Amino acid sequence: MSPTSRRGGRGRPRRTAPAAARPAAPTSDVHDPAGERLQKVLASAGVASRRRAEQLIAAGRVSVDGQVVTELGTRVATGAVIHVDGMRVQTDETKTYLAVNKPVGMVSTMSDEQGRPCLGDLVADRGDRLFHVGRLDVDSEGLLLLTNDGELAHRLQHPSHGVPKWYLAEVPGPVGRDVGRRLKEGVELDDGPVAVDSFTVVDSAPGKALLEVVIHEGRKHVVRRMLEAVGHPVERLVRTRIGSVRLGELPAGRTRTLSEGEVAGLFRDVGL
């Protein structure tokens, strides 16, 4: 009999009992023993009830600082960047996000040395120091954002992120069929060429037309200048949307707090 055929011989691999399964420890890269339980953070942020938050975590739908977390024992530090289904969760209670419907005649500043109506008048009773995201000229109206989140505001205004803005413009009509093509191909202005992302004739009547223009440019008076360049000077201009935030039915001269979904949408728009 050969040595490998003997019972217990060296040629036969020994079978060992499987090691007892151990409960997985919280992910070390994001786990902060001094932090707060992840499901509690999500519940406090209004994402879901704590029980539902636990289900989201267990399903692998929650990430912390770019790492998927599935362990319910994970505690996270204050300021951790949390996403649920790819949407960032705002957990900083000191941050404010407001939508404003700026009326005609109001300047897009937080104060005005000439005493003109300004955005600061609309939030004068608030204790936090806010600043506006972008501008609308004094004769234009519609959506502006106010916040104290400097990083978000910077990204929303930076050309590299190309956040689109929607406008409704009343112009003299009729509007020729070639106008949309010219605007999409680009028109030359005194500070360089500019093109729209989208152009639609929403409505028309004798002598006038209502246009929707979508553009991610942020140059001064750019919508007015480009429409004038194609022979349709603007008579009324309303900004109706910035990224994922819509003006909706917000009355002129009023503000409202953005929803969690709207804030998350803005974060997504700028890659946060």
Phi, psi and omega in degrees: 000133180284155182301329184283347181264354179285149177296127180082006179294163185290341182282346181260124181294138179280141177265132179243148180292141179298144180293146179297134180295134179251143177296134181292140178280156176304147182304121189290330185295328184244350182288126177239107183306332181270359183275192182253147180302138186301319182294329177288322178298316180296318180295319180294331180279357178083013180291315183191170172297164181297321179297316179294322177299321177298321179294321178296319179295311182299331181277000179076025184262003183240135175235149178234123182051041176084002182243128179294133180242128179238355182269127184289343180276000184291131174250141184239149182283155173300133181093357177298144180270115186245134175236142172238121184053037177083356181258129182289140179259128178275112183250355182271107184286351179276351183271142181238138180223116183234146168259142180231138170257096182287126178276164173299140179096350178261136179271150184272060176224162179274347174205161182215122182294337181272000177078015179284154175303136182218170182300326180301332179296330184284341182233025184296336183271001180271148180276337183275150180271116184249159173223157186270151177256108181078183183221160165228138180293164188299333181269358179256163183222171174117206194285129167227159177245142174239138181201166169245015178267095186297320182295315179296315181300317180299315182292323180297329183266346185281132183300333184296336181269342172054044180289122183285153177229140182255138179227147166251129183234127172268126184223163173295140179244179359283163181257121182295156182295337183275352185296314179300317179298316181297319181290324179288325178285333178113139176241152183269124175251174183293343178247022175120170181287156178210144179226151177274157172278327182205151180213131181219136169274108184282319183203159177211150178214168180306119176084358180208164179210153176247121184246146169251126180238131175244129184208146178254002176291152180236016182291156184299128177055029190296321181293315179299316184292320183288324178289325175294326181295335179257016172089018181226076180300140186284132175260331175209138182225125181233124173275125186252346184199143172233113182057239182267003183258128180253149177294318179062221184261018180298124181293155177299137179079012181242162177236161172211152177282134178293146177286165177302320179295322179292318178297315178300322178296321177295318176303317180295320181302328184250010175078026178265000000 
